[in-house]
Amino acid sequence: MTLTEINFDGIVGPSHNYAGLSLGNLAATKNAGERSFPRAAALQGIAKMRANMAMGMAQGFLLPLPRPDAAWLEQLAVDASTDPALLAGAWSASSMWTANAATVSPAPDTTDGRCHLTVANLVTMPHRTHEWPDTLAQLRVAFADEAHFAVHGPVPPCFGDEGAANHMRFATSHAEPGAEVFVYGRPGGRFPARQHIEASRIVARSHGLDPDRALFIEQNPEAIAAGAFHNDVVAVANERVLFAHEQAFADPDPAYDAMRTACPGLQIVEVPADRIGLEDAISSYLFNAQLLTPPSGEQTLVVPSECQANAAVWAWLQDMLKGNGPIRHVKVVDVRQSMANGGGPACLRLRVVADPATVDQRFMLDEAKASAIEAVIAECWPDHIDPTQIGSQELAGTVQEARRRLLGALDLSELV
């Protein structure tokens, strides 16, 4: 069995809109009420996936969830006269950010030698609380081979869990046993801390991780207050490399010591605050990047185009590449529609270390499948959505038919 990292990107759903529902996500709240462009958003996402495949990376995808969620609206007794945020919550396309779909522990880390996935409960934000049942159903289809995967239901809702966006893994290579880092926040700040330490501990126990190689590290409250609502907005890891902002962790020196103990040879690339402040780091999503090891072996950072547009960020990246550090290449992708709603390249993908042959092949991307998905998007996704259209029966019909067409094209109609 050949283990490799597979990035499962979320296909941006046809109801993609800017309702500003995510408190603490500055981009989402800043653009609330603006016109969105679902077709462009989805095509940007496919282009990013194609670029990763061109580097030789294994690429998968996850599907948009059914929207609007009529059952959720019925539970809340919502109608057109109700709080617009609740109505918009039923239309949210936020499942596109598959970094929040689940927490993943690869087979080399677990006691039973299987890859474990725990679907995130996402209880902190109302518009995301109703994602997990459909996400879980999808994960159980994609990773149905019980000889290689164990797919778990959500952590009890008394503890907030936001999935892989607050989880990192270090290892000599993806296929080797690794150390897993769970980053949590403490409540009581300006914005909600979305990852509860007890949720992370439950996931680690459920996955059968070695207690000596499961670390629990507090995110810096200053970073959360500045808009780093998930750890992946200020830090990203890959194999034996950590790329992080100086203010990512509450107590960085002990955190780094613990990481180095768990993963000898760890290389830490820390960006100093006097070169890039938290405001620039968060607005550019420098750290919400994909840090990848393509077949060349030279680690590559995939950043959003907003990094190139930020003078301080781009200058630091150029200086980094001139050095002898572990990150050797920077690639720029256009995911502006996702960025405007608060999600960069890292938000759009769930990392799963597995043998691609053990995954349901309907979820694995190739050029032919990418073209088929693009064709459905071009024909069926709305060109734009104005805020006044949320709740429209006509738009609901368009969105539902678009998703049905995609499921049919991919032979995944059991997820309708």
Summary of the structure (lengths in Angstrom):
residues: 416
radius of gyration: 19.8
end to end distance: 32.2
largest distance: 59.6
contacts: 1508
relative contact order: 0.19
helix: 40%
strand: 20%
